[in-house]
Amino acid sequence: MNINLALTPLISLIAGILILIMPRLLNYIVALYLIVIGLIGLFGGGNIRL
C-alpha cells in the first residue's frame, strides 16, 4: 500500500492552524515556513512515500 504525502500542503496546514491559535507567532511561522519550503525545493523532498 502506497500513500503519497506532499510536504508543502501539510506544512501550510500546520502553519495556518498555529497562526489561528497563536497570532503572535506569525513572523516566526512565516520565516520557518519559507525556510522549510526552500530546503524542500533545494533537496527535492517534495513527495514522501510511506
Long-range contacts (C-beta under 8 A, 24 or more apart in sequence): 2-49, 2-50, 3-49, 3-50, 4-47, 4-48, 4-49, 5-47, 5-48, 5-49, 5-50, 6-46, 6-47, 7-40, 7-45, 7-46, 7-47, 7-48, 8-37, 8-40, 8-46, 11-36, 11-37
